[in-house]
Amino acid sequence: MRKSKQCPKCDSTRIGVYGKLYGCNSHVTNQPVESWICADCGYYETYVKSPNTTRLDMLLDFRWANQGR
């Protein structure tokens, strides 16, 4: 959704960005995040704004989706 500006669930282009969130749980503590929200179906995606500088090993319950990483 962040790249396409279109909802992957319902194909709507009524997308909003909420960029003032900071990790408010132990999974993303103190990491600036932004949420992309579909105004039609409510689907949302959340991204860490600086993935290259985020210490992934410090994120609670983090694991690689592809085991070969």
Secondary structure as UniProt FT lines:
FT   TURN            2..4
FT   TURN            8..10
FT   STRAND          15..18
FT   TURN            26..27
FT   TURN            29..30
FT   STRAND          32..38
FT   TURN            39..41
FT   STRAND          44..48
FT   TURN            51..53
FT   HELIX           56..58
FT   TURN            60..61
FT   TURN            67..68
//
